[in-house]
Amino acid sequence: MWDFKFSTVIALMVKTYPFLVFRFLVYTSITLIAVALTGGGAGLGWLGGVILGEPEGGVFYGGILGAGAATYFLYFIREYVLYQVKAGHIALLVKLMDGEPVPEGQGMVVYAKDQVKSRFKESNVLFAVDQLIKGVLKVISGMFNTVANLVPIPGLANIIKVINKIISMSLTYVDEIILAYYMKNGSDNVWSESSKALVLYAQNYGKMLKNAFWVSLLVWGLTIVVFFTVLAPFAALVVAIPSLAGFWTFVVAALLAWGIKSAVIDPIAMTALMQVYFKTIEGQDPQREWEEKLEQVSGKFRELKEKGQSLAKSTFKPFFKKTQQAT
């Protein structure tokens, strides 16, 4: 079935529980702001609708505008979340997987932030790397899907559609695994290390996809449970106050479920796939054959390599000049 040890994943979550609490507080705050924007838009819409004699229409269109504002807000802070939350948790997990001690309690959060800052001086560098990685991952998925589409097996098209959905969901965690590879290796060149990690991922794609399938089932199964758990008190409130019933009840419940998923469920999925990835690539070197394939099909992969080569040259030149002067 799967190649990760669920007991180990949970043990790592327990060890990093102070950071999970931090994640929960961050995502809860984000969710509450998104809910407030959506609800505030609906409230303003209702007020405008009352003035115009169309309160229901006002609520609907105001809610749409509020949801749009919430979406923009989530888009706007994505760089902060990646830098302060996701990368910090990755840094902690890498240390623990390597058997290195990390501070306990509140000090763990500070330590995680320091680890990220030591690797990425600015959040925009991390964000730029992450965007390139995501672009390459989509191309890798497309390569395998194209091959599968060419195989004339009856009913394969439907299977491929399901696989595509699974791949799309799992890519959320794979870019974080690539960043984990960089943090684990201790290199100063994130561009080069990311390109190597992507080659290793491509040459082990089948095994990673199999585990992504099980992880995706786990994630969405837990998310559905969370959604209906969150929805239950809203349903009780609707029974008590029927005027609150409607589409926006589900929207608010979905936003809250998203917050819980991002804070608690996503780290479980990321850690499971990270465990599989590091175990699978142990002792492997990036194959030149796969590197050439990615160079041919992905401009973003070529950009990663070029940035890595450029950084390597820039760090080498000062040393060369000093050596030359000394002689």
N, C-alpha and C positions, 0 to 999 in steps of 0.2 A: 504494500500500500504506500504509505508515505515514509520518508527517510529521516524525519525529525523526531526527537523525543519530546513529547508533550510535557512530561514531568520536568524535564530540564528547562523548557521554556517558561513554565509556571514558576519554577525556582528562581529564574532570572528576574521575573516580574516581581517576585516577593523581595528579592535583594535590592531592586531599584524602586521599591514602593514610594520613597520620598519624591522621586522624580515623577512617578505616576500621579501622585497627589498634585505636584506642580502642573503636569500636563492637564489634569482634570480641572484645576482652577483656571488655567489659561483658556481651555476650550469651553468651559462653562461660561466664562466672561464673554468670550466671542459669541457663543450661542445666545446668551441673554441680550447682547447688543443687537444681534440679527433679529431676534424675536421682537425686541422693542422697536426696531426700524419697521418691521413688517406690521406690527400692531399699531404703531404710531401712524403709519400711512393709511391703514384701514380706518383709524379713528378720525383723522383729518378728512378722509374721503366721506365718512359718514356725516361729519359736520357740514361739509360742502353740499352733500346730498340732501340734507335736511333743509338747507337754505333754498335749494333748487327744487325741492319736492320729490327727489329721487334718492332716498337714503340707502336703499339696497344697492343700487348702481354705484353710488358714491363709495360704499364700503368695498365693493369689488375692485373698482379702478384704483381707489386709494391703496388697497392692499397690494395690487399689482405694482404700483409705484414703490411702495414700501419694500416689497420683496426684491425689486430691482436695486434699491439702495442697499439692501442687505447683501445681495450678490456682489455688488461693487465693493462693499466693505470687506467681504471675504477675499476678494481678488486682490485688494489693496494691501492686506496684511500677510499675504502668503509668504513673502520674503522673510518677514519677521518670524513667522511660525517655523519655517524651515531652519533658520539660523539659531533661534533660541530654544526651540522645543525638540524638533526631530533630530537635528544634528547632535544636540546635547545628549539625548538618550542613546543615540548610536555610539557616541564616544564612551559612555558608561558600559554599554553591553560588550563592546570590543575589549575593553579592559578586563571585565569579568570573565569573558570567554577565554582570555589568555591567562587567567588565574592571577591577575594583578589585583591588589587591594584598592578599594575606593573609599572615600570618606562616607560616614553614615549620617543619617538625619539630614538636617537642612544644609549641612556642608556639602552634601552630594550634589545639590543643585548648583551651588557656586563652583564646585570643582568641574562639573560638566560644562558650564559656560566658559570657564578658563581653558578647558581643553579645546573647545571649538575656536575660541579667539586665537589660541596659539597656532592653529591650523589655517584659519581664515581670518585675516586681519579685518576684512570688511564683508558684510553680509552679501553685497552684490556679487562678489567673486563666487561665493558658494552657490548663489542663485543662478549665475551664468553657467557654471559647471553642471548644475542639476538640470537645467533646461536642455543643454547639449546631450546629456546622458539620456534623457527622456526621448529626445528625437532619434537617437541611435537605436534605442530599445524598440521603438515603433517600426523601424526599418528591419531589425532582426526578426521581429514577429511577422512582418510582411513577407520576408524571404521564405520562411517556412510555410506560411499560408499559401503562397504562390505555388510552391512545389506540390502541396497537398491538393490544390485545385486542379493540377494537371493530371492527377492520378484518376483514371476512369473507373472508380468503384461506385456502384449504385448506392445511393443514400449518403455518400460521403459529404455532399454539400451541406446537409443539415447538421452533420457532426461538426464540420468545420465552423459553422456559424456559432455553435455552442462553445467550441474551443476559442474562437475569436473573442467571445464575451469574457471567458475566463482569463484570457491573456490580457485584455484591456483592464480588468480589475486587478490582476496581479502586478501589472507594471507600476502601480502606485508604490509598491514595496521594493521592487527591484532596483530602482534608482537609489534608494537608501542603502541597499546592500552594496552597490558599487562604491558609494561614499565610505561605507564601512571598510571596504578593502583598502582604500587609501589611508584611512586612519590607522588601520592595523599594521600596515607596512612601514610606517614611520618616514616615508619619503616627503620631501618638500615640494615635489612637483605633482600637484593634484591632477593636472591635465594628462600627463603621461600615465600615471597610475590608473586613472579612470579608463583610458583607452585600453590598457592591459586587462583591466577587470572586465570590460565589455567583451573582449575577445574570449576570455575564459568562460564568460557566461554563454556566448554563442556556441562554443564548442561543447558545452554541456547542456544545451538547450532542452533536450528531451527530458532529462532528469529533473531540471528546474521546472519545466511545464507540468510534469506529473505532480510534483509537490505543490505547485501553485494551484492546481485543480482542487486538492484537498483543503488547502489553506483558504481558498475563496469560498468553498462550501461552509467551512467553519465560520468565517467572517460574516457572511450574509445570513447564516442560520442564527448566530448570536445577535446580529443587528435586528433581525425580524422579531426575535424574542424581546429585545430591548424596546423596540418601537411599540409593540402591543402593551408592554408593561407601562411605558410612559403614557400611552393613549388611554389606559384604564381610568386614571383620575380625571382626565378631560371628559371622558364619556359620562362619568358620574356627575361632573359639573354641568354637562349638557342636559342631563335628566332633570337636575335641579333648576337650571335656567335654560329653557329650550331656545331662547333667542340667540344663544351662543353657538348653536349647532350650525354646521356648514363646512365648507371647504377649508377655511382657515384653521379650524380645529386640528385637522390632519397636518396642515403645514407647520403649525407650532410643534406638534408632537414629533414630526419628522426632523425638525431642526434640533430638538432636544436629543433625539435618538442619534443624530449625526454627531453631536457634541460628545456623547458617551462613547460612541464607536471610535471617534478620533482619539479620545483620551485613553481608553482602556483596551479596546479590541484590536485596533491597528497595531499597537506595539507587540501584541502577541503574534500576529501574522508576520510582521517584519522580523521578529526574533526567530521564528520557526524557519523562514526562508533563509535567513542569515546563517543559521546553524547548518542547513543543508548545503549552502553555497561553499562555505569554508571547508566543510568536510569533503565535498566533491572535488574541489580544485587542489586539495592538498597534494603536493609533490608534482603538480602539473606546471608546464610552461605555456604561455600563449603560443598557439600554432601560427606560423607564418601564413599558411593557407587561409585561415579564417581572417587574419588581419588584412590580407589582400582583398578578400571578398567584401569586407566591410568598407575598405577604402574605395572600392568600385561603386558600391551602392549607396553610400551615405556621405553626404557633404559635411554633416555635423561630426562624423567620426574623423574625417580628414581635418576638420577645424580643431578638434581636440588634440590630434597628433601634432599639428602645426604649432599650436599654442605651447604644447609640451616641449617641442624642439626649440622654440624661441626662448622659453624660460631657461632651458638647459644651457643655451648659448650665452644668455645674459648673465647667468651666475658663474659661468666659466671664464668669461673675458677678464674681469678684475683680477682674478688669481693669476691668469696668464701674464698680464701686464706687470704685476708685482714681481713675478718670477723673472721676467725679462729684464726689469730694472735692476734687480739684485745681481744679475750676472753682468 
